[in-house]
Each structure stands twice: as structure tokens, then as C-alpha cells.
Amino acid sequence: MINASEPRNDTTRVVDIRDRTRVAIVNDYELVVRGLERMLWPYRDRIDVVELDVQQNPDRAVDVALFDTYGHARLGLDRVRSLARDPHVGAVAIYTWTLTLDQIDAAMSAGARGVLAKSMPGDELAAALVEVAGGHEFVSAGFGRPATQPWPGYDIGLTLRESEVALFLGQGMRNRDIADALWVSENTVKTHLKAIFQKAQVRSRGEAIVRITHDPGFRRKIGRTPVRVVDASGRSGAPRQRFTRTGEVIDSR
């Protein structure tokens, strides 16, 4: 993450904060939302990330809720519906790395206005969020794996799909349930599990579950994590306050 004390480039255009698209980044894992925050940081002249929501919906008005589908069974369509109905949310865009046409239709039917590929570079993602905030539907032309954003298990060499399989394994799901959650075959799940065992250096399902549940990257954190405040001059200020699920302030660092 860029430090708050990083010097400002003299060529930076001064932008009124009211001209920027207000975005809440939504997912159940802090590593995921922090990665997206870093990705959008260079485009703060257009995008104002006002909340990082972990396991809950935004508590303030935002133009777009950017929902990362990582770790959600069947695209987290129930969560998409919840966000689409939320009066604080102007529009919902889901952020994912692989989708079929049927899955895109399901996401749009659930209330998503944007379906954005994780293979998009940061400038294209920022532009797409502005389009979605402006009332336009946006569906990426193609999907692929993210080039820079990390995910749980990235440090031990897990692919994004292996990471999701490992996540559901750690939750005690059976192979059949994991396959259903990810819209893949049970044989595909078994192939991913074999790779996970090798990379995690474990020999059994039980050992793998222990390894996963003790990995900080796979742990859920409830609450809103602090986000950097940027004023109209483009300079960073103190982070916003952090909230619990009930809205109680637990720190203001």
C-alpha cells in the first residue's frame, strides 16, 4: 500500500472530491479488499474508495459497490441481491475472473449493473466503475486471471482457483459441494486438491484444513477496515474510523 507520506507529483491535477466516483469495495477477506484498494489508488483523481467492507454492506452512500466474488459460492448472488436492494448503494459491479454467458446473465438478473474481469488493468477498471456509476451497464469482453492482485494462498503458489477450492475445503465442504459452489466438475475439484496438497506440503485432507485455517490470509475479518482519506488537493490524511458489524467505533487510527 502507498504510504500516506508519499510525496505528491507536481503534475497531479487537483480534483474536487465531488467529481469522483464513490466506491465501496466488498468482500469477506481483508487481503482481497486491500489488494483492490491498492489497485485503484493511482486513479484517485476519478475514484474515491470510501469504504472497505468485510462481511457487510456499506453504511454510507456510494455510487458503486464493487463486489469481489472470491470465496462466495455460486458468485455470491444472494450478496449481489442484498447490495442491489441496499439504499446506500447506487449500483453494483461484480469483480471476478471467470464467467460463462449463463453466469453473466444470472449476475445481471440478481441486480449487478457491471460484470468486470479481474484481468482488467487498473485504468480500465477505474473507467468501468465510472461508466457503471453513470447508469450504464458494463460487461467485460473477456475474462482471465488477475496479473497483480494477490489472493489467499498466493504466497505458497496457489492459483486463484486453487485458492477458492482451499477456502471451501477449510470450511469443511465436501468435494461435491465445492464443485457446485464453483460451477465445476467433482473431478476438477479433485485435481485442484491434489495440487493444493503438494503446494501446502500436506498429505491428507485433515492436514490441509489445519494448514488453511491457520493461514492469516484465509481468515475472515468482520468489520470495516480503515481507508485512506484523500482531500481535494490529492494529499492523504488520516484513515477513516473502523466499525464493527453493529456500527460501534473500535478505533480511529
Summary of the structure (lengths in Angstrom):
residues: 253
radius of gyration: 18.4
end to end distance: 15.9
largest distance: 55.9
contacts: 778
relative contact order: 0.15
helix: 40%
strand: 17%
